[in-house]
Amino acid sequence: MATVAVATHVLLHVEDGHIQIEYLVKFVLIFIPIWWARERQTIFVNRFGKDLFY
């Protein structure tokens, strides 16, 4: 969860109630690999998790 906090820290650059497009793009580019790794881990554990402990 610390990685999500680091990714969302980029969004703290709010000026006049609006997030500039460069910060939004940076957030997306940081967040997608984090989300993808979490998704892959979940799929792996759901598929092979029971067999790892036998």
BAMARGU-480123 format. One line per 4 residues: number of its first residue (from 1); for each residue x negated, y, z negated of N, C-alpha, C. Coordinates in nm, 2 decimals. Last residue first. Layout:
residues N
NUM) X Y Z X Y Z X Y Z; ...
END
This chain:
residues 54
54) -0.19 -2.73 -0.01 -0.19 -2.88 -0.03 -0.32 -2.94 -0.01; -0.18 -2.47 0.06 -0.20 -2.50 -0.08 -0.20 -2.65 -0.11; -0.13 -2.43 0.33 -0.26 -2.39 0.28 -0.29 -2.44 0.14; 0.13 -2.50 0.39 0.03 -2.60 0.42 -0.11 -2.56 0.36
50) 0.28 -2.27 0.33 0.30 -2.39 0.25 0.19 -2.49 0.27; 0.19 -2.09 0.54 0.16 -2.06 0.39 0.18 -2.18 0.31; 0.24 -2.09 0.81 0.14 -2.18 0.76 0.12 -2.17 0.61; 0.46 -1.91 0.86 0.44 -2.03 0.94 0.35 -2.13 0.87
46) 0.44 -1.70 0.67 0.57 -1.77 0.69 0.55 -1.90 0.76; 0.18 -1.62 0.71 0.21 -1.68 0.59 0.35 -1.76 0.60; 0.20 -1.52 0.98 0.11 -1.63 0.95 0.15 -1.70 0.82; 0.39 -1.31 0.95 0.42 -1.42 1.04 0.33 -1.54 1.00
42) 0.24 -1.15 0.77 0.37 -1.20 0.73 0.41 -1.32 0.82; 0.02 -1.08 0.93 0.00 -1.15 0.81 0.13 -1.22 0.76; 0.15 -0.94 1.14 0.08 -1.06 1.17 0.06 -1.14 1.04; 0.24 -0.71 0.99 0.34 -0.80 1.06 0.27 -0.94 1.09
38) 0.00 -0.60 0.90 0.10 -0.65 0.80 0.20 -0.75 0.87; -0.11 -0.53 1.15 -0.18 -0.62 1.06 -0.08 -0.68 0.96; 0.09 -0.34 1.23 0.06 -0.46 1.31 -0.01 -0.57 1.23; 0.07 -0.14 1.04 0.19 -0.21 1.05 0.17 -0.34 1.13
34) -0.20 -0.05 1.10 -0.16 -0.10 0.97 -0.04 -0.18 0.97; -0.18 0.03 1.37 -0.26 -0.09 1.33 -0.23 -0.14 1.19; 0.02 0.25 1.33 0.05 0.13 1.41 -0.04 0.01 1.38; -0.09 0.46 1.17 0.01 0.37 1.12 0.03 0.24 1.20
30) -0.27 0.60 1.34 -0.32 0.54 1.22 -0.22 0.43 1.17; -0.10 0.69 1.54 -0.22 0.62 1.57 -0.29 0.55 1.45; 0.08 0.83 1.38 0.13 0.72 1.46 0.01 0.63 1.49; -0.08 1.04 1.29 -0.01 0.95 1.19 0.03 0.82 1.27
26) -0.15 1.17 1.53 -0.25 1.11 1.44 -0.19 1.01 1.35; 0.10 1.26 1.60 0.03 1.17 1.69 -0.08 1.10 1.61; 0.14 1.45 1.39 0.23 1.34 1.41 0.17 1.23 1.49; -0.06 1.62 1.43 -0.06 1.55 1.31 0.03 1.43 1.32
22) 0.01 1.73 1.68 -0.12 1.66 1.67 -0.13 1.58 1.54; 0.25 1.86 1.63 0.25 1.73 1.71 0.12 1.66 1.70; 0.31 1.97 1.29 0.26 1.99 1.43 0.24 1.85 1.50; 0.61 1.98 1.13 0.49 1.91 1.14 0.44 1.93 1.28
18) 0.76 2.26 0.96 0.75 2.17 1.08 0.61 2.10 1.08; 0.78 2.44 0.75 0.88 2.33 0.76 0.87 2.24 0.88; 0.56 2.60 0.79 0.69 2.66 0.81 0.80 2.55 0.82; 0.36 2.32 0.82 0.36 2.47 0.83 0.50 2.52 0.87
14) 0.21 2.05 0.68 0.34 2.11 0.72 0.33 2.26 0.71; 0.02 1.82 0.63 -0.01 1.95 0.70 0.12 2.01 0.76; 0.09 1.57 0.54 0.10 1.68 0.45 0.07 1.82 0.51; 0.04 1.36 0.71 0.17 1.44 0.73 0.18 1.55 0.63
10) -0.18 1.24 0.62 -0.19 1.32 0.74 -0.07 1.41 0.76; -0.09 1.07 0.43 -0.15 1.19 0.38 -0.17 1.29 0.50; 0.00 0.84 0.54 0.10 0.95 0.53 0.04 1.08 0.48; -0.24 0.69 0.53 -0.18 0.73 0.66 -0.08 0.85 0.65
6) -0.27 0.66 0.26 -0.38 0.73 0.34 -0.32 0.78 0.47; -0.05 0.51 0.20 -0.06 0.64 0.14 -0.17 0.72 0.22; -0.11 0.28 0.35 0.01 0.36 0.39 0.00 0.50 0.33; -0.32 0.19 0.20 -0.34 0.23 0.34 -0.23 0.31 0.39
2) -0.21 0.12 -0.04 -0.30 0.23 -0.04 -0.32 0.28 0.10; -0.08 -0.12 0.00 0.00 0.00 0.00 -0.08 0.13 0.00
END
